[in-house]
Amino acid sequence: MINRVVVIGRLVNNPELKITVAGTSYVRATIANEQIYKDNKHTNFIDILVWGGLAENLSKYCDKGRKILIDGRLEIKKNKKGEAAYINTT
């Protein structure tokens, strides 16, 4: 099965680099993706999860408002608050 998602959008906040207990770098961020059709404008807010060197570069070189392209896979996880969908770049 294919699970590939490509999205272009702008960073909603400054990416914050974090490190797992095992020492792997990661960033959780949100991008805003605008869709315009005729007179209708809609913005999707998409959560992303970036790992390793990509996460380090994202936090180092990209600030809030920067346009980025994400290529990854869609994952939906259930937690205590309900379902959360995000794009995972691994």
QUIPEUR-V599110 format. One record per pair of residues at least 6 apart in sequence whose ideal C-beta (glycine too) atoms are under 6 Angstrom apart, sorted by the first residue. I is the first residue (numbers start at 1). J is the second residue. If there is no record, write none. Layout:
# QUIPEUR-V599110
I_J / I_J
This chain:
# QUIPEUR-V599110
3_73 / 3_74 / 5_72 / 5_74 / 5_87 / 6_71 / 7_33 / 7_46 / 7_70 / 8_69 / 9_31 / 9_32 / 9_33 / 10_32 / 10_65 / 10_67 / 11_31 / 11_64 / 11_66 / 12_30 / 12_32 / 13_64 / 14_63 / 14_64 / 15_27 / 15_29 / 15_58 / 15_59 / 17_25 / 17_27 / 17_59 / 18_26 / 19_25 / 25_52 / 25_55 / 25_56 / 26_51 / 26_55 / 27_50 / 27_55 / 27_58 / 27_59 / 28_49 / 29_48 / 30_45 / 30_47 / 31_46 / 32_43 / 32_45 / 33_44 / 33_46 / 34_43 / 35_42 / 47_86 / 48_70 / 48_87 / 49_86 / 49_88 / 50_58 / 50_89 / 51_90 / 54_89 / 70_87 / 72_87 / 72_88 / 72_89 / 73_88 / 75_88 / 76_83 / 76_85 / 77_84
